[in-house]
Amino acid sequence: MGILRVLVCIFCPPLAVIDKGCGSVLIIFLLTLCGWVPGVIGALIINNKR
């Protein structure tokens, strides 16, 4: 995971997981609606998986 991807995860979590599938985008979008921090953490976790 590159530094650009980490920055996108921090500033716009749903955009960071757009290439992981529709379910991931929906989950991260809902987490971001609940609070910014859960969305960022979820995006970082999903993007860290290989």
mmJSON file of the N, C-alpha and C atoms, coordinates in Angstrom:
{"data_MODEL":{"atom_site":{
"group_PDB":["ATOM","ATOM","ATOM","ATOM","ATOM","ATOM","ATOM","ATOM","ATOM","ATOM","ATOM","ATOM","ATOM","ATOM","ATOM","ATOM","ATOM","ATOM","ATOM","ATOM","ATOM","ATOM","ATOM","ATOM","ATOM","ATOM","ATOM","ATOM","ATOM","ATOM","ATOM","ATOM","ATOM","ATOM","ATOM","ATOM","ATOM","ATOM","ATOM","ATOM","ATOM","ATOM","ATOM","ATOM","ATOM","ATOM","ATOM","ATOM","ATOM","ATOM","ATOM","ATOM","ATOM","ATOM","ATOM","ATOM","ATOM","ATOM","ATOM","ATOM","ATOM","ATOM","ATOM","ATOM","ATOM","ATOM","ATOM","ATOM","ATOM","ATOM","ATOM","ATOM","ATOM","ATOM","ATOM","ATOM","ATOM","ATOM","ATOM","ATOM","ATOM","ATOM","ATOM","ATOM","ATOM","ATOM","ATOM","ATOM","ATOM","ATOM","ATOM","ATOM","ATOM","ATOM","ATOM","ATOM","ATOM","ATOM","ATOM","ATOM","ATOM","ATOM","ATOM","ATOM","ATOM","ATOM","ATOM","ATOM","ATOM","ATOM","ATOM","ATOM","ATOM","ATOM","ATOM","ATOM","ATOM","ATOM","ATOM","ATOM","ATOM","ATOM","ATOM","ATOM","ATOM","ATOM","ATOM","ATOM","ATOM","ATOM","ATOM","ATOM","ATOM","ATOM","ATOM","ATOM","ATOM","ATOM","ATOM","ATOM","ATOM","ATOM","ATOM","ATOM","ATOM","ATOM","ATOM","ATOM","ATOM","ATOM"],
"id":[1,2,3,4,5,6,7,8,9,10,11,12,13,14,15,16,17,18,19,20,21,22,23,24,25,26,27,28,29,30,31,32,33,34,35,36,37,38,39,40,41,42,43,44,45,46,47,48,49,50,51,52,53,54,55,56,57,58,59,60,61,62,63,64,65,66,67,68,69,70,71,72,73,74,75,76,77,78,79,80,81,82,83,84,85,86,87,88,89,90,91,92,93,94,95,96,97,98,99,100,101,102,103,104,105,106,107,108,109,110,111,112,113,114,115,116,117,118,119,120,121,122,123,124,125,126,127,128,129,130,131,132,133,134,135,136,137,138,139,140,141,142,143,144,145,146,147,148,149,150],
"type_symbol":["N","C","C","N","C","C","N","C","C","N","C","C","N","C","C","N","C","C","N","C","C","N","C","C","N","C","C","N","C","C","N","C","C","N","C","C","N","C","C","N","C","C","N","C","C","N","C","C","N","C","C","N","C","C","N","C","C","N","C","C","N","C","C","N","C","C","N","C","C","N","C","C","N","C","C","N","C","C","N","C","C","N","C","C","N","C","C","N","C","C","N","C","C","N","C","C","N","C","C","N","C","C","N","C","C","N","C","C","N","C","C","N","C","C","N","C","C","N","C","C","N","C","C","N","C","C","N","C","C","N","C","C","N","C","C","N","C","C","N","C","C","N","C","C","N","C","C","N","C","C"],
"label_atom_id":["N","CA","C","N","CA","C","N","CA","C","N","CA","C","N","CA","C","N","CA","C","N","CA","C","N","CA","C","N","CA","C","N","CA","C","N","CA","C","N","CA","C","N","CA","C","N","CA","C","N","CA","C","N","CA","C","N","CA","C","N","CA","C","N","CA","C","N","CA","C","N","CA","C","N","CA","C","N","CA","C","N","CA","C","N","CA","C","N","CA","C","N","CA","C","N","CA","C","N","CA","C","N","CA","C","N","CA","C","N","CA","C","N","CA","C","N","CA","C","N","CA","C","N","CA","C","N","CA","C","N","CA","C","N","CA","C","N","CA","C","N","CA","C","N","CA","C","N","CA","C","N","CA","C","N","CA","C","N","CA","C","N","CA","C","N","CA","C","N","CA","C","N","CA","C"],
"label_alt_id":[null,null,null,null,null,null,null,null,null,null,null,null,null,null,null,null,null,null,null,null,null,null,null,null,null,null,null,null,null,null,null,null,null,null,null,null,null,null,null,null,null,null,null,null,null,null,null,null,null,null,null,null,null,null,null,null,null,null,null,null,null,null,null,null,null,null,null,null,null,null,null,null,null,null,null,null,null,null,null,null,null,null,null,null,null,null,null,null,null,null,null,null,null,null,null,null,null,null,null,null,null,null,null,null,null,null,null,null,null,null,null,null,null,null,null,null,null,null,null,null,null,null,null,null,null,null,null,null,null,null,null,null,null,null,null,null,null,null,null,null,null,null,null,null,null,null,null,null,null,null],
"label_comp_id":["MET","MET","MET","GLY","GLY","GLY","ILE","ILE","ILE","LEU","LEU","LEU","ARG","ARG","ARG","VAL","VAL","VAL","LEU","LEU","LEU","VAL","VAL","VAL","CYS","CYS","CYS","ILE","ILE","ILE","PHE","PHE","PHE","CYS","CYS","CYS","PRO","PRO","PRO","PRO","PRO","PRO","LEU","LEU","LEU","ALA","ALA","ALA","VAL","VAL","VAL","ILE","ILE","ILE","ASP","ASP","ASP","LYS","LYS","LYS","GLY","GLY","GLY","CYS","CYS","CYS","GLY","GLY","GLY","SER","SER","SER","VAL","VAL","VAL","LEU","LEU","LEU","ILE","ILE","ILE","ILE","ILE","ILE","PHE","PHE","PHE","LEU","LEU","LEU","LEU","LEU","LEU","THR","THR","THR","LEU","LEU","LEU","CYS","CYS","CYS","GLY","GLY","GLY","TRP","TRP","TRP","VAL","VAL","VAL","PRO","PRO","PRO","GLY","GLY","GLY","VAL","VAL","VAL","ILE","ILE","ILE","GLY","GLY","GLY","ALA","ALA","ALA","LEU","LEU","LEU","ILE","ILE","ILE","ILE","ILE","ILE","ASN","ASN","ASN","ASN","ASN","ASN","LYS","LYS","LYS","ARG","ARG","ARG"],
"label_asym_id":["A","A","A","A","A","A","A","A","A","A","A","A","A","A","A","A","A","A","A","A","A","A","A","A","A","A","A","A","A","A","A","A","A","A","A","A","A","A","A","A","A","A","A","A","A","A","A","A","A","A","A","A","A","A","A","A","A","A","A","A","A","A","A","A","A","A","A","A","A","A","A","A","A","A","A","A","A","A","A","A","A","A","A","A","A","A","A","A","A","A","A","A","A","A","A","A","A","A","A","A","A","A","A","A","A","A","A","A","A","A","A","A","A","A","A","A","A","A","A","A","A","A","A","A","A","A","A","A","A","A","A","A","A","A","A","A","A","A","A","A","A","A","A","A","A","A","A","A","A","A"],
"label_entity_id":["1","1","1","1","1","1","1","1","1","1","1","1","1","1","1","1","1","1","1","1","1","1","1","1","1","1","1","1","1","1","1","1","1","1","1","1","1","1","1","1","1","1","1","1","1","1","1","1","1","1","1","1","1","1","1","1","1","1","1","1","1","1","1","1","1","1","1","1","1","1","1","1","1","1","1","1","1","1","1","1","1","1","1","1","1","1","1","1","1","1","1","1","1","1","1","1","1","1","1","1","1","1","1","1","1","1","1","1","1","1","1","1","1","1","1","1","1","1","1","1","1","1","1","1","1","1","1","1","1","1","1","1","1","1","1","1","1","1","1","1","1","1","1","1","1","1","1","1","1","1"],
"label_seq_id":[1,1,1,2,2,2,3,3,3,4,4,4,5,5,5,6,6,6,7,7,7,8,8,8,9,9,9,10,10,10,11,11,11,12,12,12,13,13,13,14,14,14,15,15,15,16,16,16,17,17,17,18,18,18,19,19,19,20,20,20,21,21,21,22,22,22,23,23,23,24,24,24,25,25,25,26,26,26,27,27,27,28,28,28,29,29,29,30,30,30,31,31,31,32,32,32,33,33,33,34,34,34,35,35,35,36,36,36,37,37,37,38,38,38,39,39,39,40,40,40,41,41,41,42,42,42,43,43,43,44,44,44,45,45,45,46,46,46,47,47,47,48,48,48,49,49,49,50,50,50],
"pdbx_PDB_ins_code":[null,null,null,null,null,null,null,null,null,null,null,null,null,null,null,null,null,null,null,null,null,null,null,null,null,null,null,null,null,null,null,null,null,null,null,null,null,null,null,null,null,null,null,null,null,null,null,null,null,null,null,null,null,null,null,null,null,null,null,null,null,null,null,null,null,null,null,null,null,null,null,null,null,null,null,null,null,null,null,null,null,null,null,null,null,null,null,null,null,null,null,null,null,null,null,null,null,null,null,null,null,null,null,null,null,null,null,null,null,null,null,null,null,null,null,null,null,null,null,null,null,null,null,null,null,null,null,null,null,null,null,null,null,null,null,null,null,null,null,null,null,null,null,null,null,null,null,null,null,null],
"Cartn_x":[0.853,0.0,0.896,0.705,1.538,1.051,1.884,1.564,0.361,0.208,-0.947,-2.243,-2.22,-3.408,-3.759,-2.755,-2.992,-3.636,-3.149,-3.729,-5.182,-5.474,-6.854,-7.722,-7.18,-7.918,-8.26,-7.364,-7.586,-8.59,-8.47,-9.309,-10.646,-10.718,-11.975,-12.024,-12.398,-12.367,-13.16,-14.393,-15.095,-14.385,-13.741,-13.017,-11.797,-11.23,-10.026,-10.309,-11.544,-11.861,-12.736,-12.807,-13.689,-13.307,-12.036,-11.614,-11.737,-12.205,-12.343,-13.72,-14.656,-15.987,-17.06,-18.293,-19.431,-19.714,-19.56,-19.819,-18.871,-17.618,-16.635,-16.924,-17.31,-17.632,-18.831,-19.835,-21.031,-20.712,-19.926,-19.55,-18.757,-17.784,-16.97,-17.797,-18.725,-19.596,-20.451,-21.008,-21.815,-20.971,-19.764,-18.877,-18.492,-18.283,-17.933,-19.113,-20.329,-21.507,-21.634,-21.238,-21.274,-20.209,-19.15,-18.054,-16.874,-16.098,-14.973,-13.917,-13.626,-12.564,-12.876,-14.093,-14.357,-14.22,-14.597,-14.446,-12.995,-12.153,-10.719,-10.095,-10.418,-9.858,-10.295,-11.573,-12.063,-11.39,-11.212,-10.551,-9.105,-8.422,-7.028,-6.935,-7.86,-7.842,-8.121,-9.141,-9.474,-8.342,-7.713,-6.632,-5.334,-5.212,-4.005,-4.033,-5.23,-5.324,-4.727,-4.065,-3.43,-4.347],
"Cartn_y":[-1.168,0.0,1.227,2.074,3.257,4.432,5.444,6.624,7.364,7.347,8.005,7.31,5.993,5.222,5.501,5.628,5.938,7.319,8.286,9.625,9.634,8.867,8.772,8.091,7.09,6.434,7.426,8.329,9.283,10.357,10.88,12.01,11.622,10.483,10.042,8.505,7.923,6.457,5.687,6.087,5.296,5.295,6.381,6.452,5.531,5.299,4.474,2.995,2.557,1.133,0.886,1.826,1.709,0.514,0.135,-0.986,-2.337,-2.348,-3.601,-4.219,-3.533,-4.083,-3.232,-3.477,-2.684,-2.859,-4.07,-4.321,-3.563,-3.51,-2.784,-1.293,-0.764,0.668,0.983,0.127,0.339,0.274,-0.709,-0.844,0.367,0.78,1.932,3.212,3.339,4.51,4.573,3.448,3.417,3.697,3.142,3.431,4.906,5.506,6.922,7.785,7.358,8.089,8.023,6.896,6.753,7.606,7.829,8.628,8.536,9.564,9.598,8.554,8.398,7.478,6.019,5.515,4.122,3.904,4.893,4.778,4.703,5.519,5.514,4.189,3.716,2.452,1.297,1.268,0.22,0.267,1.46,1.594,1.144,1.493,1.057,-0.457,-1.062,-2.52,-3.213,-2.735,-3.368,-3.204,-2.04,-1.825,-2.535,-2.896,-3.57,-5.072,-5.619,-7.038,-7.224,-8.341,-8.611,-9.361],
"Cartn_z":[0.0,0.0,0.0,-0.987,-1.136,-0.301,-0.228,0.569,-0.011,-1.332,-1.944,-1.533,-1.503,-1.099,0.355,1.216,2.633,2.756,1.991,2.043,1.566,0.532,0.06,1.114,1.795,2.88,3.985,4.263,5.346,4.944,3.721,3.337,2.722,2.054,1.442,1.452,2.582,2.708,1.65,1.278,0.253,-1.102,-1.443,-2.713,-2.708,-1.55,-1.455,-1.711,-1.487,-1.655,-2.879,-3.781,-4.946,-5.834,-5.861,-6.709,-6.001,-4.764,-4.013,-4.149,-4.782,-4.989,-4.346,-4.77,-4.328,-2.835,-2.331,-0.915,-0.005,-0.385,0.418,0.431,-0.715,-0.792,0.091,0.062,0.876,2.365,2.756,4.17,4.64,3.86,4.246,4.237,3.301,3.277,4.544,4.953,6.177,7.415,7.453,8.579,8.62,7.47,7.413,7.854,7.543,8.017,9.534,10.117,11.575,12.253,11.576,12.112,11.184,11.141,10.213,10.564,11.845,12.274,11.923,12.171,11.752,10.252,9.459,8.01,7.593,8.215,7.903,8.318,9.498,9.979,9.07,8.708,7.808,6.449,5.906,4.601,4.669,5.74,5.891,6.013,6.735,6.9,5.568,4.838,3.569,2.558,2.529,1.579,1.985,3.239,3.696,3.366,3.113,2.736,1.351,1.147,-0.146,-1.051],
"occupancy":[1.0,1.0,1.0,1.0,1.0,1.0,1.0,1.0,1.0,1.0,1.0,1.0,1.0,1.0,1.0,1.0,1.0,1.0,1.0,1.0,1.0,1.0,1.0,1.0,1.0,1.0,1.0,1.0,1.0,1.0,1.0,1.0,1.0,1.0,1.0,1.0,1.0,1.0,1.0,1.0,1.0,1.0,1.0,1.0,1.0,1.0,1.0,1.0,1.0,1.0,1.0,1.0,1.0,1.0,1.0,1.0,1.0,1.0,1.0,1.0,1.0,1.0,1.0,1.0,1.0,1.0,1.0,1.0,1.0,1.0,1.0,1.0,1.0,1.0,1.0,1.0,1.0,1.0,1.0,1.0,1.0,1.0,1.0,1.0,1.0,1.0,1.0,1.0,1.0,1.0,1.0,1.0,1.0,1.0,1.0,1.0,1.0,1.0,1.0,1.0,1.0,1.0,1.0,1.0,1.0,1.0,1.0,1.0,1.0,1.0,1.0,1.0,1.0,1.0,1.0,1.0,1.0,1.0,1.0,1.0,1.0,1.0,1.0,1.0,1.0,1.0,1.0,1.0,1.0,1.0,1.0,1.0,1.0,1.0,1.0,1.0,1.0,1.0,1.0,1.0,1.0,1.0,1.0,1.0,1.0,1.0,1.0,1.0,1.0,1.0],
"B_iso_or_equiv":[0.0,0.0,0.0,0.0,0.0,0.0,0.0,0.0,0.0,0.0,0.0,0.0,0.0,0.0,0.0,0.0,0.0,0.0,0.0,0.0,0.0,0.0,0.0,0.0,0.0,0.0,0.0,0.0,0.0,0.0,0.0,0.0,0.0,0.0,0.0,0.0,0.0,0.0,0.0,0.0,0.0,0.0,0.0,0.0,0.0,0.0,0.0,0.0,0.0,0.0,0.0,0.0,0.0,0.0,0.0,0.0,0.0,0.0,0.0,0.0,0.0,0.0,0.0,0.0,0.0,0.0,0.0,0.0,0.0,0.0,0.0,0.0,0.0,0.0,0.0,0.0,0.0,0.0,0.0,0.0,0.0,0.0,0.0,0.0,0.0,0.0,0.0,0.0,0.0,0.0,0.0,0.0,0.0,0.0,0.0,0.0,0.0,0.0,0.0,0.0,0.0,0.0,0.0,0.0,0.0,0.0,0.0,0.0,0.0,0.0,0.0,0.0,0.0,0.0,0.0,0.0,0.0,0.0,0.0,0.0,0.0,0.0,0.0,0.0,0.0,0.0,0.0,0.0,0.0,0.0,0.0,0.0,0.0,0.0,0.0,0.0,0.0,0.0,0.0,0.0,0.0,0.0,0.0,0.0,0.0,0.0,0.0,0.0,0.0,0.0],
"pdbx_formal_charge":[null,null,null,null,null,null,null,null,null,null,null,null,null,null,null,null,null,null,null,null,null,null,null,null,null,null,null,null,null,null,null,null,null,null,null,null,null,null,null,null,null,null,null,null,null,null,null,null,null,null,null,null,null,null,null,null,null,null,null,null,null,null,null,null,null,null,null,null,null,null,null,null,null,null,null,null,null,null,null,null,null,null,null,null,null,null,null,null,null,null,null,null,null,null,null,null,null,null,null,null,null,null,null,null,null,null,null,null,null,null,null,null,null,null,null,null,null,null,null,null,null,null,null,null,null,null,null,null,null,null,null,null,null,null,null,null,null,null,null,null,null,null,null,null,null,null,null,null,null,null],
"auth_seq_id":[1,1,1,2,2,2,3,3,3,4,4,4,5,5,5,6,6,6,7,7,7,8,8,8,9,9,9,10,10,10,11,11,11,12,12,12,13,13,13,14,14,14,15,15,15,16,16,16,17,17,17,18,18,18,19,19,19,20,20,20,21,21,21,22,22,22,23,23,23,24,24,24,25,25,25,26,26,26,27,27,27,28,28,28,29,29,29,30,30,30,31,31,31,32,32,32,33,33,33,34,34,34,35,35,35,36,36,36,37,37,37,38,38,38,39,39,39,40,40,40,41,41,41,42,42,42,43,43,43,44,44,44,45,45,45,46,46,46,47,47,47,48,48,48,49,49,49,50,50,50],
"auth_comp_id":["MET","MET","MET","GLY","GLY","GLY","ILE","ILE","ILE","LEU","LEU","LEU","ARG","ARG","ARG","VAL","VAL","VAL","LEU","LEU","LEU","VAL","VAL","VAL","CYS","CYS","CYS","ILE","ILE","ILE","PHE","PHE","PHE","CYS","CYS","CYS","PRO","PRO","PRO","PRO","PRO","PRO","LEU","LEU","LEU","ALA","ALA","ALA","VAL","VAL","VAL","ILE","ILE","ILE","ASP","ASP","ASP","LYS","LYS","LYS","GLY","GLY","GLY","CYS","CYS","CYS","GLY","GLY","GLY","SER","SER","SER","VAL","VAL","VAL","LEU","LEU","LEU","ILE","ILE","ILE","ILE","ILE","ILE","PHE","PHE","PHE","LEU","LEU","LEU","LEU","LEU","LEU","THR","THR","THR","LEU","LEU","LEU","CYS","CYS","CYS","GLY","GLY","GLY","TRP","TRP","TRP","VAL","VAL","VAL","PRO","PRO","PRO","GLY","GLY","GLY","VAL","VAL","VAL","ILE","ILE","ILE","GLY","GLY","GLY","ALA","ALA","ALA","LEU","LEU","LEU","ILE","ILE","ILE","ILE","ILE","ILE","ASN","ASN","ASN","ASN","ASN","ASN","LYS","LYS","LYS","ARG","ARG","ARG"],
"auth_asym_id":["A","A","A","A","A","A","A","A","A","A","A","A","A","A","A","A","A","A","A","A","A","A","A","A","A","A","A","A","A","A","A","A","A","A","A","A","A","A","A","A","A","A","A","A","A","A","A","A","A","A","A","A","A","A","A","A","A","A","A","A","A","A","A","A","A","A","A","A","A","A","A","A","A","A","A","A","A","A","A","A","A","A","A","A","A","A","A","A","A","A","A","A","A","A","A","A","A","A","A","A","A","A","A","A","A","A","A","A","A","A","A","A","A","A","A","A","A","A","A","A","A","A","A","A","A","A","A","A","A","A","A","A","A","A","A","A","A","A","A","A","A","A","A","A","A","A","A","A","A","A"],
"auth_atom_id":["N","CA","C","N","CA","C","N","CA","C","N","CA","C","N","CA","C","N","CA","C","N","CA","C","N","CA","C","N","CA","C","N","CA","C","N","CA","C","N","CA","C","N","CA","C","N","CA","C","N","CA","C","N","CA","C","N","CA","C","N","CA","C","N","CA","C","N","CA","C","N","CA","C","N","CA","C","N","CA","C","N","CA","C","N","CA","C","N","CA","C","N","CA","C","N","CA","C","N","CA","C","N","CA","C","N","CA","C","N","CA","C","N","CA","C","N","CA","C","N","CA","C","N","CA","C","N","CA","C","N","CA","C","N","CA","C","N","CA","C","N","CA","C","N","CA","C","N","CA","C","N","CA","C","N","CA","C","N","CA","C","N","CA","C","N","CA","C","N","CA","C","N","CA","C"],
"pdbx_PDB_model_num":[1,1,1,1,1,1,1,1,1,1,1,1,1,1,1,1,1,1,1,1,1,1,1,1,1,1,1,1,1,1,1,1,1,1,1,1,1,1,1,1,1,1,1,1,1,1,1,1,1,1,1,1,1,1,1,1,1,1,1,1,1,1,1,1,1,1,1,1,1,1,1,1,1,1,1,1,1,1,1,1,1,1,1,1,1,1,1,1,1,1,1,1,1,1,1,1,1,1,1,1,1,1,1,1,1,1,1,1,1,1,1,1,1,1,1,1,1,1,1,1,1,1,1,1,1,1,1,1,1,1,1,1,1,1,1,1,1,1,1,1,1,1,1,1,1,1,1,1,1,1]
}}}
